[in-house]
């Protein structure tokens, strides 16, 4: 049993069932008024994946935790919807089919530096034209103490690093925020970079 299986092995939902605010940005920028295929990378217990499925998206999701996968299925069933969810490691799994939206929050800090360029190139390649990558990642700041529940499997990121992998995409939104957190039961803060980037298809120009 891994660390997140222990957190998820309870009657309630460790992260709750309220979706991330970024979900509503996706609703505005790419509403499901047509078939929209969406992937949640690191779905946890399913709060965001189920939100998207309930709102009409065709949702695929994965997480490292078997317990998280099962709780995602259970939450989808409770909501009378379907999420195609499976177990995978974010560092090992690579896309082989196209999606309109890739969504991830609170997961990308598990990517080691030597894998980031390759993984983001894979994500970008399998995002359809006009598609969105909606990501966030924790970044280090000298005045923000490391969280008490920081994990050995997490890796450091610096401010703005995430955005550099998308220098050739249109930035619909990018910001850095510092917020209060109680995830460990001890008050602490996180610095986070948030990004919504859109893939713009560039047509060949006639000479």
C-alpha positions, 0 to 999 in steps of 0.5 A: 500500500503506497502513501496515497492508498493510506490517505484514501483508505477512509469512508470519506474523500481525502481531497473532498469532492468539490472540483478544482476552480480550474475545471470551471475555466475549462468549461468556459474555454472549451464547453462540451457543446461538441464531443470533447475528449479529456484526460485527467493526469493523476486523478486522485479520488476522482473529484475533477474527473467526475465533475467533467464527466457529469458536465458532458465531457468524454473523460479518461483518467489515471492515478498511481493509487489503486485505492484512488482508481477505485474511489474514482469509479465509485464516485462516478457511479454515485454521480450516474456517470462514467469515467474510463479510469485506470492505474498508471505512473505519471513518470512511465505512462505516455499518451498514444491517442489524441485528446482535446484537453489534458488536465492535471493539478497537484501531480506534476511535482512528481516529474523528475527534471530529466523526464520533463521535456520528453513528457511534455513533448508527448503531451503536446504531440497528442493534444489536438489543434485548438486543444488545452493543457491545463496544469499546475505545479508547486514551485520553490520560494526561499521565503516559503517553507517546505510543506511538512508532508513533502514527499521523498518522491517529489521534485523541485521546480522553479518559478516559470519553469512550467511555462517554458515547455509551452513557449510555442503555444498560446498562453490563455492564462498563467500565474503564480500564487501562494496559498494556505494549506492544511493537508497535513493537519499543520498550517503551511503554504505552497507556491504554485504556478498555474497555466492554461495553454492552447495549441495553435495549428500553424498553417504553412505560408505561401512564399 
